[in-house]
Amino acid sequence: MTVERMFFKGDQSKHVEMASGVVRRTLGHGEEMLLAEFTLSGGAEVPSHSHPHAQVGYVVRGRMQLTIGDETDTFGPGDSYYIIGGAPHGAVVLEDALVVDVFCPPREDYLES
């Protein structure tokens, strides 16, 4: 396995506005996984969607309501979740939030050029 980069500096990560109130930074990635940070504004919505990547997330601050499949729950600081690849999921941001997610395998659409 050849790894092009081993170190990723946060101040060099590009901010990508994915939707109104939803900003992503790809913090690091390798052949098997990708780490991303999401800054979410209160009132923002992440529409229900799915992707083949497994996703595990951690809420650093703020609160959001997350729906995975038919289940909905509210998450705050210190809470985490797991989304199996292919499962529909979406969120409503209840207050400004910072969330960190890991995707496996890496999401190619999140890779920086």
Backbone as CSV, one residue per row, in Angstrom:
resi,resn,N_x,N_y,N_z,CA_x,CA_y,CA_z,C_x,C_y,C_z
1,MET,0.837,-1.178,0.000,0.000,0.000,0.000,0.884,1.243,0.000
2,THR,0.597,2.165,-0.897,1.320,3.421,-0.961,0.420,4.530,-0.452
3,VAL,0.890,5.248,0.541,0.129,6.362,1.084,0.783,7.643,0.610
4,GLU,0.015,8.492,-0.069,0.578,9.729,-0.577,0.846,10.725,0.540
5,ARG,-0.072,10.816,1.494,0.094,11.751,2.609,-0.167,11.024,3.911
6,MET,0.586,11.399,4.930,0.365,10.832,6.251,-0.070,11.894,7.242
7,PHE,0.221,13.148,6.966,-0.104,14.225,7.882,-1.022,15.228,7.194
8,PHE,-2.034,15.686,7.916,-2.997,16.640,7.381,-3.127,17.782,8.379
9,LYS,-2.911,18.998,7.936,-2.988,20.179,8.796,-4.356,20.829,8.633
10,GLY,-5.039,21.066,9.741,-6.388,21.625,9.713,-6.494,22.949,8.993
11,ASP,-5.481,23.803,9.129,-5.554,25.116,8.490,-5.386,25.022,6.974
12,GLN,-5.075,23.833,6.466,-4.946,23.640,5.024,-6.166,22.921,4.436
13,SER,-7.138,22.588,5.292,-8.349,21.904,4.828,-9.318,22.918,4.240
14,LYS,-9.826,22.600,3.081,-10.745,23.490,2.378,-12.144,23.375,2.971
15,HIS,-12.798,24.520,3.204,-14.191,24.560,3.641,-15.083,24.451,2.405
16,VAL,-15.996,23.486,2.410,-16.905,23.270,1.289,-18.324,23.433,1.804
17,GLU,-19.052,24.428,1.256,-20.451,24.602,1.646,-21.280,23.615,0.843
18,MET,-21.843,22.626,1.531,-22.595,21.558,0.874,-24.052,21.944,0.674
19,ALA,-24.565,22.763,1.587,-25.944,23.262,1.544,-25.969,24.459,2.482
20,SER,-27.045,25.190,2.467,-27.151,26.345,3.355,-27.000,25.893,4.815
21,GLY,-25.974,26.406,5.497,-25.752,26.063,6.893,-25.020,24.761,7.127
22,VAL,-24.500,24.142,6.071,-23.781,22.863,6.184,-22.419,23.014,5.502
23,VAL,-21.352,23.041,6.305,-20.002,23.214,5.779,-19.156,22.009,6.178
24,ARG,-18.433,21.454,5.191,-17.597,20.273,5.424,-16.136,20.605,5.205
25,ARG,-15.296,19.964,6.024,-13.842,19.947,5.791,-13.397,18.498,5.843
26,THR,-12.649,18.080,4.842,-12.044,16.755,4.884,-10.743,16.900,5.662
27,LEU,-10.651,16.196,6.786,-9.512,16.365,7.698,-8.377,15.388,7.423
28,GLY,-8.699,14.241,6.876,-7.669,13.249,6.584,-8.299,12.049,5.914
29,HIS,-7.484,11.308,5.188,-7.997,10.122,4.522,-6.845,9.212,4.137
30,GLY,-7.185,7.973,3.969,-6.247,6.963,3.506,-6.982,6.013,2.596
31,GLU,-6.391,4.899,2.359,-6.970,3.924,1.442,-8.275,3.325,1.977
32,GLU,-8.426,3.260,3.311,-9.561,2.550,3.899,-10.599,3.426,4.567
33,MET,-10.296,4.694,4.868,-11.265,5.533,5.569,-10.994,7.001,5.318
34,LEU,-11.994,7.826,5.679,-11.899,9.271,5.516,-12.504,9.934,6.747
35,LEU,-11.862,10.988,7.236,-12.317,11.752,8.395,-12.790,13.115,7.922
36,ALA,-14.014,13.495,8.306,-14.569,14.784,7.893,-15.193,15.493,9.089
37,GLU,-15.123,16.822,9.051,-15.725,17.675,10.076,-16.868,18.440,9.425
38,PHE,-18.001,18.504,10.113,-19.159,19.244,9.620,-19.518,20.340,10.621
39,THR,-19.579,21.574,10.133,-20.044,22.701,10.924,-21.464,22.981,10.460
40,LEU,-22.404,22.878,11.375,-23.824,22.940,11.041,-24.489,24.105,11.762
41,SER,-25.209,24.921,11.034,-25.916,26.059,11.629,-27.292,25.621,12.106
42,GLY,-27.709,26.166,13.257,-29.036,25.870,13.776,-30.094,26.141,12.723
43,GLY,-31.035,25.230,12.568,-32.095,25.368,11.582,-31.774,24.731,10.240
44,ALA,-30.511,24.398,10.009,-30.127,23.758,8.742,-30.687,22.340,8.685
45,GLU,-30.881,21.861,7.480,-31.343,20.491,7.290,-30.431,19.759,6.315
46,VAL,-30.146,18.518,6.650,-29.444,17.621,5.736,-30.520,16.676,5.223
47,PRO,-30.917,16.826,3.958,-32.009,15.992,3.438,-31.664,14.508,3.501
48,SER,-32.688,13.694,3.600,-32.479,12.248,3.623,-31.750,11.820,2.349
49,HIS,-30.732,11.002,2.539,-29.917,10.513,1.440,-29.279,9.201,1.868
50,SER,-28.629,8.538,0.946,-27.879,7.323,1.296,-26.646,7.262,0.413
51,HIS,-25.689,6.485,0.848,-24.460,6.256,0.097,-23.929,4.888,0.518
52,PRO,-23.072,4.286,-0.282,-22.602,2.928,0.039,-21.597,2.870,1.186
53,HIS,-21.154,4.011,1.678,-20.122,4.061,2.718,-20.729,3.899,4.109
54,ALA,-20.101,3.085,4.950,-20.463,3.059,6.363,-20.004,4.380,6.965
55,GLN,-20.733,4.859,7.970,-20.435,6.166,8.563,-20.610,6.071,10.073
56,VAL,-19.619,6.555,10.805,-19.743,6.664,12.251,-19.449,8.117,12.598
57,GLY,-20.268,8.694,13.485,-20.121,10.112,13.790,-20.120,10.397,15.276
58,TYR,-19.591,11.559,15.612,-19.467,12.019,16.994,-19.866,13.498,17.050
59,VAL,-20.775,13.845,17.932,-21.202,15.233,18.097,-20.281,15.896,19.120
60,VAL,-19.520,16.883,18.659,-18.589,17.600,19.522,-19.330,18.662,20.328
61,ARG,-20.189,19.427,19.630,-20.993,20.450,20.317,-22.283,20.656,19.540
62,GLY,-23.257,21.250,20.200,-24.541,21.521,19.567,-25.498,20.354,19.693
63,ARG,-26.624,20.480,18.974,-27.640,19.422,19.015,-28.265,19.261,17.641
64,MET,-28.602,18.026,17.338,-29.284,17.749,16.081,-30.205,16.554,16.242
65,GLN,-31.208,16.518,15.397,-32.122,15.384,15.350,-31.730,14.579,14.120
66,LEU,-31.396,13.324,14.317,-30.906,12.461,13.251,-31.907,11.339,13.010
67,THR,-32.234,11.129,11.741,-33.104,10.024,11.360,-32.281,9.054,10.529
68,ILE,-32.276,7.791,10.961,-31.612,6.716,10.221,-32.683,5.671,9.962
69,GLY,-32.984,5.451,8.684,-34.081,4.537,8.355,-35.376,5.085,8.920
70,ASP,-36.048,4.303,9.764,-37.317,4.714,10.368,-37.157,5.224,11.793
71,GLU,-35.921,5.325,12.283,-35.688,5.739,13.663,-35.133,7.153,13.736
72,THR,-35.655,7.942,14.677,-35.217,9.319,14.883,-34.840,9.490,16.340
73,ASP,-33.734,10.198,16.584,-33.301,10.483,17.951,-32.589,11.831,17.947
74,THR,-32.467,12.412,19.131,-31.774,13.691,19.295,-30.397,13.432,19.873
75,PHE,-29.386,14.102,19.305,-27.996,13.905,19.695,-27.394,15.221,20.144
76,GLY,-26.581,15.151,21.206,-25.876,16.310,21.724,-24.422,15.980,21.970
77,PRO,-23.690,16.893,22.596,-22.258,16.696,22.824,-21.956,15.354,23.503
78,GLY,-21.012,14.633,22.922,-20.600,13.342,23.471,-21.358,12.160,22.905
79,ASP,-22.434,12.410,22.143,-23.205,11.321,21.547,-22.579,10.901,20.221
80,SER,-22.803,9.652,19.851,-22.288,9.154,18.578,-23.321,8.246,17.923
81,TYR,-23.084,7.924,16.679,-24.019,7.115,15.904,-23.255,6.324,14.847
82,TYR,-23.900,5.282,14.356,-23.352,4.458,13.275,-24.428,4.300,12.213
83,ILE,-24.048,4.499,10.958,-24.972,4.351,9.838,-24.385,3.316,8.885
84,ILE,-25.093,2.236,8.710,-24.624,1.196,7.803,-24.695,1.715,6.358
85,GLY,-23.775,1.285,5.525,-23.779,1.697,4.127,-25.118,1.384,3.472
86,GLY,-25.642,2.338,2.702,-26.904,2.163,2.002,-28.135,2.591,2.776
87,ALA,-28.005,2.847,4.091,-29.167,3.236,4.900,-29.533,4.696,4.655
88,PRO,-30.812,4.997,4.426,-31.219,6.393,4.276,-31.088,7.119,5.616
89,HIS,-30.593,8.350,5.562,-30.431,9.134,6.781,-30.454,10.621,6.454
90,GLY,-30.833,11.423,7.440,-30.879,12.871,7.299,-30.919,13.501,8.673
91,ALA,-30.764,14.822,8.725,-30.695,15.494,10.024,-31.348,16.869,9.970
92,VAL,-31.829,17.292,11.131,-32.288,18.655,11.357,-31.420,19.191,12.488
93,VAL,-30.769,20.325,12.264,-29.859,20.894,13.252,-30.658,21.777,14.199
94,LEU,-30.683,21.413,15.474,-31.480,22.123,16.469,-30.760,23.347,17.024
95,GLU,-29.438,23.269,17.101,-28.609,24.423,17.477,-27.245,24.239,16.836
96,ASP,-26.533,25.330,16.620,-25.224,25.262,15.960,-24.453,24.052,16.474
97,ALA,-23.886,23.289,15.544,-23.249,22.034,15.931,-21.943,21.825,15.182
98,LEU,-21.088,21.033,15.797,-19.853,20.555,15.180,-19.868,19.042,15.295
99,VAL,-19.759,18.358,14.164,-19.840,16.901,14.110,-18.634,16.376,13.343
100,VAL,-18.073,15.266,13.800,-16.956,14.620,13.118,-17.420,13.235,12.682
101,ASP,-17.227,12.926,11.395,-17.650,11.647,10.833,-16.477,10.923,10.188
102,VAL,-16.510,9.596,10.269,-15.564,8.744,9.566,-16.368,7.937,8.557
103,PHE,-15.870,7.871,7.318,-16.509,7.120,6.248,-15.586,5.992,5.815
104,CYS,-16.174,4.814,5.619,-15.399,3.660,5.185,-16.199,2.907,4.135
105,PRO,-15.682,2.718,2.952,-14.426,3.250,2.429,-14.513,4.757,2.258
106,PRO,-13.410,5.410,1.919,-13.419,6.865,1.760,-14.430,7.303,0.701
107,ARG,-15.051,8.434,0.946,-15.945,9.028,-0.053,-15.087,9.783,-1.066
108,GLU,-15.070,9.304,-2.274,-14.254,9.947,-3.298,-14.715,11.368,-3.563
109,ASP,-16.016,11.638,-3.392,-16.511,12.989,-3.624,-16.089,13.969,-2.533
110,TYR,-15.481,13.483,-1.447,-14.994,14.346,-0.380,-13.467,14.545,-0.446
111,LEU,-12.806,13.883,-1.372,-11.355,14.005,-1.473,-10.985,15.366,-2.064
112,GLU,-9.976,15.976,-1.497,-9.499,17.272,-1.992,-8.606,17.048,-3.189
113,SER,-8.623,17.979,-4.157,-7.735,17.832,-5.314,-6.363,18.375,-5.025
